Amino acid sequence: MTTLELEENSVSLFDRCDWLYAFMREHCFRDDTRRIDAALWPAGGPPPGAVLLDLGCGPGTYARRLAASHPQLHALGIDRSVRQLARARSIAARHGVRNCTFALGDADQLPLADGGVDAVIASRLLMVLSEPDRAVAEMHRVLRPGGRCFVAEPRSAMRAAVPLAAMQIVTGQTGQGERVGVLDDERLDVLLRSVPWRNVRRHEDRWYRYAVCEKAA
């Protein structure tokens, strides 16, 4: 088992330490905004009225930044942490970004219609799910025909563990849920190919594995 597994009390850390996780997401994690933009819309940006889903959005970093870059886009961030969503709304309002919204939901049962979104982001998400195959199936379901999904997963278990460890220290919960892992090449490949994408393009660097998946038209 190489998937990051979080106990229920560890998952709640994202609510109890929403400020700390938001700081790390905004300032410490790699910013893939430009990479995502180019991968999802290689022709030069989303068409008017396009809908982007940022799945497991946390403080809404990618949804907000892409919405700010593309006024014609509507970005929707979904997360299961109430306080992360509240922070996402607050940050977006503070930056004057009005074309993004945030909603409570689970990655394995999205409150969206089939084919309802044009693009999906899943960054640092699959590793924290107990059933990531269900999330991949949901991404495929909600994408419109021809839509694209951008996936980013850390390669280093040590680096992936840093946010959780920091939140545990702040809350005094060290020693709980500290065992972490990452998706290796084989597991990620199996997950992505569990649904009938028309095309899957994979690449990686020292710290991340990336995939851009395209749904059949």
QUIHU-V35049 format. One record per backbone hydrogen bond with DSSP energy under -0.5 kcal/mol. NH is the residue of the N-H (numbers start at 1). CO is the residue of the C=O. Records with the same first field share a line. If there is no record, write none. Layout:
BEGIN
NH: CO  CO
END
This chain:
BEGIN
5: 179
6: 4
10: 7
11: 7
12: 8
13: 10
14: 11
15: 12
16: 12
17: 13
18: 15
21: 17
22: 18
23: 19
24: 20
25: 21
26: 22
27: 23
28: 24
29: 24
32: 30
36: 32
37: 33
38: 34
39: 35
40: 36
41: 37
44: 41
45: 41
49: 72
50: 47
52: 74
53: 119
54: 52  76
55: 53  121
56: 78
57: 54  78
60: 57
61: 57
64: 60
65: 61
66: 62
67: 63
68: 64
69: 65
70: 66
73: 70
74: 50
75: 73  99
76: 52
77: 101
78: 54
79: 103
82: 80
85: 81
86: 82
87: 83
88: 84
89: 85
90: 86
91: 87
92: 88
93: 89
94: 90
95: 91
96: 93
97: 92
98: 96
101: 75
103: 77
105: 79
106: 109
109: 106
112: 110
115: 141
116: 113
117: 142
118: 51
119: 51
120: 148
121: 53
122: 150
123: 55
124: 122  152
128: 125
129: 126
132: 129
134: 131
135: 131
136: 132
137: 133
138: 134
139: 135
140: 136
141: 137
142: 138
143: 139
144: 117
146: 215
147: 144
148: 118
149: 213
150: 120
151: 149  211
152: 122
153: 209
155: 207
156: 207
157: 155
160: 156
161: 157
162: 158  159
165: 161
166: 162
167: 163
168: 164
169: 165
170: 166
171: 167
172: 168  169
173: 168
174: 168
176: 173
177: 175
184: 182
188: 184
189: 185
190: 186
191: 187
192: 188
193: 189
194: 191
195: 192
197: 195
198: 214
199: 214
201: 212
202: 200
203: 210
205: 208
209: 153
210: 203
211: 151
212: 201
213: 149  211
214: 199
215: 147
216: 196
END
